[in-house]
Amino acid sequence: MARSKTKKQQEIPGAERPTNDDIDEAIAPYVEALYARMELQVQEPALKAQVAERMKEHKLTSYSYEDGEARYVFTRSSSEQLKCKRASIAVEV
C-alpha cells in the first residue's frame, strides 16, 4: 500500500521565519558554489571512466599529468579501477 504524502505545515501569519539581509547576501554565493560542486560530482564518474578507457587503449597502467600547479598520477589497477594522486609542484625561487 502506498504511503500518502503528509501535508506541508501551514504558514501562520505573523510567524514568518526571521531573515537577515547580511547573512542572506553571504549565503547566496555559497549556495551557488554548492550547486556547481554537486553538478561536477555527477560528471566526475563518467570523465574518470573515459580516462581509464583511454589508458587501457594505450596499454598504460600509470600516467603522470601536470597542469602547472600540481602533478597528478593516474594508476589503473588490474580490476580496472582508476586511482588519482595529486602532488604539489615545487616552485624554484
Secondary structure, 3 states (H helix, E strand, C coil): CCCCCCCCCCCCCCCCCCCCHHHHHHHHHHHHHHHHHHHHHHHHHHHHHHHHHHHHHCCCCEEEEECCCEEEEEEECCCCCEEEEEEECCCCC
